[in-house]
Amino acid sequence: MNHFERKLLLFALIIIVIFVSPYFILGENAHLRVHDNLDSNLAWYQVLKNSGQVFGSVTGTIEQIINGNLSRNAYGTEYSGIVLLNTFFSPMIAYGLSQFITRLFAFIGMYLLLRKHFITSERFSWIRVGVSLAFALTPFWPSGMLSTLGMPLALWAFLNIRGGERSLINWITLALIPLYASIVLGFFFFLSAMGVFWLTDAIRGKGWNPRFFFAIFFMTMIFLLVEYRLVYSFLFDHVPNSRDEYFHARLTFFHSLRLTFKNYLLGHTHVMTVHGLIIVPTTLFALYYVISTKKWNEERAFIFLHVFNLILSAWYAFWFYKGWAPLTEKFHFLDTFNFARYHFLRPMVIYVLFALSLKILVTAGLTWKKTCMFLTVAQLLILVGFNEEILYHNKPSFKEFYAEEQFSEIEEYIGLPQQDYRVASIGIHPAIAQFNGFYTVDTYNNFYPLTYKYQFRRIIENELEENKKLTQYFDEWGGRCYIFLDELGKHYMFKKNSKREIQHMQLNTQAFHDLGGRYIFSALPIKNEKENNLSLVNTFDSKDSAWKIYLYSVDI
């Protein structure tokens, strides 16, 4: 490694530190993603920590959520790095540390992969470092950790072993990644792809390569040991759960085709790559150059990644094609397990493809070299704009979202031990009440008993009858076990400056009461409260909260 490359590596490390610094500088005033983050996972870690069930039994339950009907296993393994961080640190410190760890190892993994296997020449050091830094700055799904961003590091180790390298660091890498990644959120698809890769080698006459096969087996076994709760639930928990009614195959062929190109250009919320503006044109220019100069034999990896990238988008889109319906009816696991997630391989594929494209274009001449340097810097600047503090600056901060002072006032006003009554939320996520220690009948979880879903449905059955989209959303998924109202639709984040009022609510308050429900936290005033056997007992506001909470009690 030359001196210039060392300076580039130091610069990249400084950029990563600056990128994650708002979490530590601003603390609870930092702005974070809400969807599948503040509205769920961050509250889950807090609930788990307070439950005393972090290391609980596989048959244990979380009493605070849905009357103890939520299995401890629904919150994942205690050997997950992000669970441990949230167990031993405050939520924002844990979040900041997780962001730094993930982005650092994403950078290291992509850099090692490119340097060893794809961009090996010293003259392309700026491509290696620039693309690796861009990959590390992508707006990944926070609780996924290294589930997608750790794939380059794993691939580096696998390719080393496949090539006959006998370094212990490869095996240590494969052993440690499962402690900071999820098999269902990325590595099931990566490892099965590695299995196909191994089999393809054998079919092509390159031998059975037992060390490569054992490496795949080894990492799979480590994942299964770490995710022992998932294994237990799959093998021994036969109680019907909410995922048993999940139905995904609804799109027509045309809509599936349209989704293919949408995914190809824009990506997916859980694996955002921000590649449409710079990377896609760059890779297509490089493809044109390779075809026009007839260099496809020299650039086989480049061509393969282009095809593979498109296949992954098509696979994702057509997983929702209604033509699957006969198969999903026959093989139920095709509905309960999301095989569309093979597209989670795309972040790694896209950024390796970007690096190869830059290398190809740079070899075309000095003008292209300057252009490629500009494109790399442009991609980095775009990704800086996707920093959470910038992207979500108009959303509630951590402090404003969870509003601990405000909900402490509500708890004090009610004056009863929180475990003695149950609450539900309207117009705000139930995760807020959960984070603040309240016992809730509503929740956001993908894995809870089907019997409870039916019990909860009675509360909102009249509202669902008025809205087919809400009916489909709840009945065919139900992960958001929320009090849905026809007049609000799928909106559950009404801030204190909202002028909306609830005029025509039709809840089965008796069903709510039967589940232990005594209070409703509403972000909006309910004008027909008496028709729903409710009484407004007080309103709560706070300068540090995004919400104005109307506290209603049940009159039954």
C-alpha atoms as one frame of an Amber mdcrd trajectory, in Angstrom:
protein
   0.000   0.000   0.000   1.431   3.365  -1.024   1.465   6.573   0.999  -1.333
   8.126  -1.077  -3.661   5.221  -0.351  -2.914   5.421   3.380  -3.865   9.097
   3.333  -7.089   8.240   1.504  -7.929   5.580   4.096  -7.351   8.033   6.940
  -9.536  10.595   5.168 -12.319   7.996   4.748 -12.179   7.107   8.443 -12.471
  10.783   9.384 -15.510  11.154   7.095 -17.212   8.159   8.750 -16.560   9.614
  12.210 -17.985  12.989  11.139 -20.966  11.262   9.502 -22.015   9.542  12.762
 -21.018  12.408  15.080 -24.534  13.982  15.303 -25.731  10.990  17.354 -23.119
  11.745  20.013 -23.097  15.555  19.768 -26.870  16.073  19.681 -27.825  13.041
  21.761 -31.592  12.786  22.147 -32.026  15.906  20.016 -30.764  13.953  16.996
 -33.206  13.111  14.199 -33.620   9.464  13.253 -35.603   7.445  10.778 -39.117
   6.727  12.089 -40.299   3.871   9.848 -39.184   0.486  11.208 -36.900   2.268
  13.643 -38.332   4.756  16.152 -41.811   3.275  15.640 -40.642  -0.225  16.494
 -37.118  -1.533  17.008 -35.762   1.139  19.342 -38.797   0.749  21.575 -38.433
  -3.050  21.447 -34.894  -2.850  22.809 -36.074  -0.610  25.638 -39.008  -2.873
  26.476 -36.769  -5.941  26.391 -34.185  -4.272  28.628 -36.845  -3.269  31.187
 -38.599  -6.642  31.069 -35.721  -8.550  32.633 -36.111 -11.050  29.785 -32.980
 -10.243  27.754 -31.611 -13.682  28.639 -35.051 -15.140  29.299 -36.299 -18.612
  28.433 -37.343 -19.582  24.900 -40.814 -20.058  26.374 -40.779 -16.686  28.128
 -43.131 -13.809  27.337 -43.027 -10.013  27.406 -45.778  -9.098  29.853 -45.835
  -5.405  28.927 -46.990  -6.086  25.369 -50.452  -7.381  24.347 -51.220  -8.929
  27.733 -48.187 -11.186  27.771 -49.121 -12.772  24.448 -45.847 -11.662  22.892
 -43.139 -14.313  22.988 -39.686 -13.347  24.212 -38.436 -14.875  20.956 -40.200
 -12.143  18.951 -37.479  -9.722  20.076 -34.660 -11.834  18.708 -31.513 -13.273
  20.175 -29.617 -11.734  23.074 -26.404 -12.537  21.208 -27.167  -9.859  18.652
 -24.735  -6.967  19.007 -27.419  -4.313  18.812 -29.454  -5.964  21.593 -26.373
  -6.042  23.822 -25.529  -2.420  23.051 -29.049  -1.371  24.057 -28.830  -3.500
  27.187 -25.677  -1.832  28.480 -25.967   1.703  27.056 -28.620   4.392  26.792
 -30.646   4.208  23.547 -28.891   7.075  21.723 -25.378   5.978  22.698 -26.236
   2.435  21.591 -27.652   3.745  18.332 -24.604   5.892  17.598 -22.197   3.070
  18.400 -24.140   0.684  16.172 -24.054   3.166  13.310 -20.290   3.593  13.679
 -19.573  -0.141  13.964 -21.738  -0.963  10.955 -20.337   1.748   8.717 -16.737
   1.067   9.728 -16.943  -2.636   8.906 -18.948  -1.934   5.761 -16.041   0.232
   4.622 -13.392  -2.285   5.661 -15.254  -5.153   3.993 -15.810  -3.412   0.674
 -12.238  -2.089   0.620 -10.748  -5.532   1.274 -13.035  -7.146  -1.299 -12.154
  -4.647  -4.028  -8.436  -4.571  -3.226  -8.016  -8.333  -3.167 -10.461  -9.537
  -5.810 -11.763  -6.799  -8.133  -9.672  -3.583  -8.222  -6.167  -4.826  -7.514
  -3.953  -2.305  -9.332  -2.205   0.377  -7.252  -3.250   3.045  -9.761  -6.900
   2.548  -8.839  -6.499   3.100  -5.093  -8.824   6.128  -5.202 -11.554   3.962
  -6.741 -11.198   1.355  -3.991 -11.342   3.903  -1.197 -13.954   6.178  -2.783
 -16.426   3.398  -3.596 -15.887   1.719  -0.214 -16.588   4.994   1.556 -19.716
   5.547  -0.544 -20.911   2.033   0.294 -20.341   2.702   4.001 -22.418   5.905
   3.885 -25.510   4.306   2.353 -28.696   4.787   4.434 -29.022   1.170   5.563
 -31.844  -0.044   7.811 -30.394   0.609  11.313 -31.472  -2.585  13.073 -30.180
  -4.662  10.167 -26.616  -3.881  11.294 -24.249  -5.839   9.024 -27.033  -7.966
   7.543 -26.444  -6.341   4.156 -23.446  -4.071   4.697 -21.429  -6.988   6.070
 -21.771  -9.032   2.882 -18.616  -7.660   1.188 -16.547  -8.613   4.236 -18.024
 -12.117   4.216 -17.533 -12.456   0.456 -13.890 -11.389   0.850 -13.366 -14.199
   3.363 -15.222 -16.752   1.240 -13.284 -15.879  -1.915 -10.030 -16.146   0.018
 -10.967 -19.621   1.256 -12.261 -20.621  -2.172  -8.896 -19.600  -3.639  -6.978
 -21.815  -1.198  -5.845 -19.172   1.303  -5.295 -20.683   4.756  -5.318 -17.564
   6.900  -7.123 -17.837  10.242  -8.539 -14.311   9.829 -10.957 -15.578   7.187
 -12.521 -18.035   9.620 -12.592 -15.506  12.455 -14.432 -13.113  10.126 -17.045
 -15.737   9.266 -17.468 -16.567  12.959 -17.913 -12.987  14.176 -20.230 -11.492
  11.539 -23.247 -13.532  12.813 -22.948 -11.671  16.121 -23.722  -8.417  14.327
 -26.070  -9.467  11.551 -29.332 -11.317  11.023 -29.788 -14.476   8.998 -33.384
 -13.642   8.005 -32.580 -10.031   7.128 -29.757 -10.776   4.758 -27.464 -13.705
   5.336 -29.877 -16.535   4.538 -29.942 -15.161   1.021 -26.215 -14.502   0.923
 -25.300 -17.973   2.195 -27.699 -19.734  -0.172 -26.166 -17.698  -3.007 -22.735
 -18.877  -1.845 -24.052 -22.441  -1.978 -25.108 -21.928  -5.599 -21.674 -20.413
  -6.296 -19.961 -23.494  -4.822 -22.200 -25.855  -6.816 -21.602 -23.900 -10.018
 -17.854 -24.268  -9.509 -18.279 -28.020  -9.182 -20.487 -28.302 -12.269 -17.992
 -26.245 -14.293 -15.287 -28.741 -13.462 -13.369 -26.710 -10.873 -13.693 -29.437
  -8.259 -15.830 -29.837  -5.167 -13.599 -27.562  -3.048 -14.473 -29.044   0.369
 -12.898 -26.112   2.273 -15.181 -23.652   0.501 -18.204 -25.855   1.200 -17.221
 -26.246   4.852 -16.828 -22.463   5.169 -20.435 -21.988   4.013 -21.590 -24.717
   6.397 -19.501 -23.235   9.232 -20.985 -19.755   8.946 -24.500 -21.171   8.616
 -24.056 -23.164  11.824 -22.753 -20.117  13.692 -25.820 -18.166  12.574 -28.162
 -20.945  13.703 -26.479 -21.088  17.105 -26.711 -17.313  17.523 -30.329 -17.306
  16.287 -31.327 -20.250  18.480 -34.605 -18.536  19.425 -35.608 -18.371  15.777
 -34.694 -22.034  15.323 -36.739 -22.980  18.392 -39.781 -21.020  17.197 -39.555
 -22.597  13.741 -39.182 -26.178  14.994 -41.172 -26.299  18.221 -43.612 -23.381
  18.417 -46.646 -24.589  16.494 -49.138 -22.066  17.868 -50.688 -20.224  14.871
 -49.259 -16.708  14.655 -49.941 -13.493  12.779 -47.580 -14.456   9.936 -49.816
 -17.404   9.114 -52.279 -14.982   7.511 -49.659 -13.017   5.596 -50.491 -12.944
   1.894 -48.185 -11.298  -0.613 -49.043 -12.442  -4.149 -51.334  -9.683  -5.447
 -49.629  -7.853  -8.328 -50.500  -8.272 -11.985 -47.763  -9.072 -14.502 -47.677
  -5.439 -15.633 -47.397  -4.105 -12.070 -44.662  -6.643 -11.315 -42.755  -5.532
 -14.401 -43.114  -1.894 -13.394 -41.924  -2.709  -9.875 -38.873  -4.457 -11.382
 -37.640  -1.243 -12.974 -38.655   0.871  -9.989 -36.566  -1.345  -7.734 -33.719
  -1.403 -10.267 -33.556   2.408 -10.363 -34.612   3.415  -6.843 -33.935   0.440
  -4.587 -35.886  -0.486  -1.459 -36.409   1.305   1.851 -34.556  -1.366   3.862
 -31.568  -1.509   1.515 -31.297   2.033   0.190 -28.322   2.398  -2.118 -29.071
   5.860  -3.573 -27.724   4.696  -6.910 -30.191   6.056  -9.456 -28.653   9.454
 -10.222 -24.918   8.666 -10.494 -24.262   4.937 -10.336 -26.838   3.695 -12.855
 -25.687   6.047 -15.673 -22.044   5.266 -14.852 -22.576   1.513 -15.064 -24.565
   1.856 -18.315 -21.859   4.036 -19.902 -19.300   1.415 -18.915 -21.510  -1.343
 -20.332 -21.780   0.532 -23.621 -17.996   0.934 -23.702 -17.400  -2.769 -23.040
 -19.877  -3.824 -25.735 -18.669  -1.304 -28.311 -15.030  -2.302 -27.810 -15.958
  -6.013 -27.636 -14.221  -6.477 -24.291 -16.941  -8.613 -22.722 -14.572 -11.599
 -22.375 -12.141  -9.461 -20.384 -14.928  -8.066 -18.202 -16.930 -11.190 -17.399
 -17.434 -10.243 -13.736 -18.722  -6.829 -14.843 -21.200  -8.354 -17.296 -22.333
 -10.947 -14.756 -23.006  -8.297 -12.103 -25.091  -6.278 -14.573 -27.266  -9.293
 -15.348 -27.410 -10.401 -11.710 -28.462  -6.917 -10.590 -31.419  -6.921 -12.995
 -32.361 -10.491 -12.030 -32.435  -9.553  -8.337 -34.804  -6.647  -9.045 -37.046
  -8.877 -11.153 -37.023 -11.556  -8.453 -38.064  -9.008  -5.837 -40.880  -7.614
  -7.965 -42.245 -10.890  -9.254 -42.302 -12.402  -5.778 -45.471 -10.325  -5.403
 -46.927 -11.534  -8.715 -50.344 -13.115  -8.211 -49.304 -16.064 -10.351 -47.581
 -17.428  -7.241 -50.956 -17.869  -5.482 -51.447 -21.588  -6.314 -47.974 -22.397
  -4.986 -48.386 -20.340  -1.815 -51.667 -22.121  -1.124 -49.923 -25.471  -1.455
 -46.682 -24.541   0.328 -47.581 -22.188   3.162 -43.962 -21.305   4.040 -43.777
 -19.371   0.743 -46.094 -16.843   2.382 -44.645 -16.825   5.893 -41.008 -16.411
   4.763 -40.106 -13.444   2.592 -38.028 -14.918  -0.238 -38.176 -11.561  -2.025
 -35.259 -10.533   0.167 -32.735 -11.988  -2.243 -32.660  -8.396  -3.478 -30.836
  -7.593  -0.207 -27.743  -8.703  -2.127 -28.067  -5.630  -4.342 -26.158  -3.057
  -2.235 -22.998  -5.145  -2.508 -23.620  -5.932  -6.188 -24.337  -2.292  -7.093
 -21.241  -0.859  -5.438 -18.876  -3.517  -6.772 -20.411  -2.823 -10.185 -19.816
   0.907  -9.634 -16.142   0.271  -8.836 -15.671  -1.928 -11.911 -17.436   0.659
 -14.075 -15.110   3.407 -12.871 -12.072   1.236 -13.576 -13.301   0.440 -17.089
 -14.015   4.070 -17.916 -10.722   5.327 -16.445  -8.830   3.039 -18.820 -10.627
   4.785 -21.708  -8.518   7.942 -21.285  -7.534  10.932 -19.173 -10.825  12.771
 -19.707 -12.743   9.793 -18.405 -10.442   9.619 -15.359 -11.333  13.190 -14.395
 -15.000  12.462 -15.060 -14.903   9.335 -12.888 -13.278  11.243 -10.030 -16.080
  13.790 -10.300 -18.713  11.016 -10.321 -17.212   9.426  -7.201 -17.207  12.736
  -5.323 -20.750  13.478  -6.547 -21.985  10.133  -5.231 -20.376  10.835  -1.854
 -21.990  14.270  -1.670 -25.395  12.828  -2.492 -24.983  10.247   0.263 -24.034
  12.971   2.741 -27.457  14.449   2.001 -28.973  11.164   3.160 -27.446  11.489
   6.617 -30.343  11.022   9.049 -29.816  14.429  10.648 -30.262  16.069   7.243
 -32.840  13.737   5.717 -35.187  13.703   8.731 -34.630  17.209  10.092 -38.368
  17.965   9.655 -39.363  14.846  11.599 -39.507  14.605  15.411 -36.163  14.172
  17.148 -35.633  11.177  19.427 -36.614  13.303  22.421 -39.671  14.771  20.696
 -40.811  11.370  19.441 -40.681   9.443  22.716 -41.639  12.505  24.825 -40.543
  10.948  28.100 -41.356  13.962  30.261 -44.862  14.250  28.822 -45.649  10.564
  29.272 -44.217  10.638  32.772 -46.807  13.326  33.529 -49.526  11.089  32.100
 -48.371   8.168  34.226 -48.342  10.379  37.324 -51.805  11.739  36.529 -53.312
   8.250  36.155 -51.724   7.387  39.478 -51.845   3.596  39.201 -49.033   1.078
  38.724 -48.575   0.717  34.954 -49.020  -3.050  35.106 -52.527  -2.617  36.564
 -54.130  -1.234  33.389 -53.754  -1.337  29.629 -53.687   1.479  27.093 -53.927
   1.948  23.335 -52.922   4.782  21.034 -54.713   6.615  18.228 -52.838   8.851
  15.817 -49.436   7.981  17.268 -47.392   4.789  17.305 -47.946   2.483  20.309
 -44.147   2.199  20.500 -44.169   5.598  22.240 -46.310   4.361  25.111 -44.298
   1.129  25.247 -40.976   2.981  25.402 -42.364   4.884  28.398 -43.310   1.746
  30.275 -47.057   1.587  29.590 -48.683  -1.815  29.087 -50.376  -1.787  25.687
 -53.042  -3.824  23.921 -51.733  -2.556  20.573 -48.295  -3.157  19.094 -46.095
  -3.385  16.036 -44.699  -6.907  15.801 -44.499  -9.457  13.012 -44.819 -12.483
  15.253 -47.648 -12.776  17.780 -50.505 -15.276  18.356 -53.269 -15.366  15.772
 -55.842 -15.694  18.550 -54.801 -12.292  19.889 -55.092 -10.768  16.435 -58.710
 -11.933  16.314 -59.391 -10.580  19.816 -57.930  -7.207  18.903 -59.777  -7.119
  15.601 -63.083  -6.943  17.461 -62.092  -3.482  18.695 -61.751  -2.091  15.173
 -64.148  -4.350  13.250 -66.625  -1.529  12.530 -63.841   0.718  11.223 -62.468
  -2.041   8.997 -65.903  -2.596   7.464 -65.769   1.002   6.198 -62.319   0.741
   4.589 -61.277  -2.120   2.291 -57.630  -1.049   2.204 -57.378  -1.104   5.987
 -59.136  -4.468   6.058 -56.638  -5.934   3.628 -53.722  -4.308   5.468 -54.777
  -5.719   8.834 -56.213  -9.071   7.815 -53.529 -10.057   5.315 -50.582  -8.822
   7.341 -51.475  -7.463  10.776 -47.936  -6.598  11.846 -49.291  -3.222  12.879
 -51.872  -4.254  15.442 -53.123  -0.664  15.709 -56.440   1.037  16.343 -57.116
   1.926  12.721 -59.824   4.436  11.899 -61.466   4.780   8.503 -61.237   8.590
   8.541 -57.499   8.548   9.347 -56.434   5.641   7.138 -52.858   4.421   7.517
 -51.693   7.601   9.231 -50.479   7.350  12.776 -48.219  10.317  13.426 -50.316
  13.457  13.946 -48.154  16.141  15.520 -49.411  18.767  17.954 -49.889  21.350
  15.195 -52.453  19.152  13.391 -55.934  20.624  12.951 -57.582  17.236  12.376
 -60.404  16.031  14.577 -61.905  12.566  14.828 -65.599  12.873  14.010 -66.995
   9.415  13.254 -65.087   6.848  15.297 -66.863   3.513  15.839 -64.853   1.389
  18.265 -66.026  -1.694  20.098 -65.053  -0.274  23.471 -66.311  -3.372  25.265
 -63.796  -5.512  23.363 -61.082  -3.014  24.328 -62.198  -3.210  27.967 -62.217
  -7.018  27.835 -58.510  -6.924  26.954 -57.828  -4.768  30.001 -57.973  -1.464
  28.116 -58.740   1.452  30.414 -57.191   4.472  28.687 -56.675   5.724  25.141
 -53.853   8.086  24.204 -55.100  10.057  21.211 -53.077  12.589  19.253 -56.353
  14.134  18.028 -59.540  15.183  19.812 -62.378  12.653  19.516 -65.622  14.568
  18.937 -67.981  11.601  19.365 -66.356  10.264  22.506 -69.648   9.553  24.289
 -70.853   7.299  21.464 -67.728   5.235  22.088 -68.136   5.117  25.891 -65.115
   7.362  26.391 -64.501  10.448  28.520 -61.798  13.050  28.036 -60.053  13.299
  31.386 -57.141  15.578  30.528 -54.811  16.875  27.816 -51.023  16.895  27.974
 -48.506  18.997  26.109 -44.783  19.618  26.444 -42.247  21.819  24.669 -40.033
  18.721  24.259 -42.793  16.640  22.673 -44.070  16.428  19.101 -47.533  15.456
  20.340 -50.516  16.815  22.169 -52.048  13.866  23.984 -55.761  13.651  24.717
 -56.240  11.154  27.539 -59.547   9.274  27.382 -60.839   6.829  29.940 -63.245
   3.984  29.221 -66.704   4.333  30.776 -67.724   0.696  31.115
